[in-house]
Amino acid sequence: MARKKRDETEEMLVRLFGSTSRPRILGLLINHPQQAFYQREIVYETGLSLQAVQRELKNLLHLGILKKRETKAKVYYQIDSSSPWFNPLKEIYDYALEESNYSTQDAVLQDPR
């Protein structure tokens, strides 16, 4: 039953955003706003390919939705909670989760494989 709800939520968000990659990445980052992730973590947590993650991170950075922090070894990405897009996106995700009665804790949309 929870699987069906998760699939319904993902389908709703995919229709809204026009891709599978963007809602999965945003779902992960929006629901962990204080945490920064490096690319491989995002790949692992979302089940997406590295190429898809890199493409969407670039797009989301360009839109001003994400912050990027580089260290010697890794590049970290985090949702920019001061972005004018943050609150509207958070509301969309909260609404989608509420509609599907799906726990906010499990908001990361996993690959249905």
Buried (B, 14 or more C-beta within 10 A) or exposed (E): EEEEBBBBBBBBBBEEBEBBBBBBBBBBBBBBEEEBBBBEBBBEBBBBEEEBBBBBBEBBBEEEBBBBEEEEEEEBBBBBEEBEBBEEBBEBBBEBBEEBEBEEEBBBBBEEE
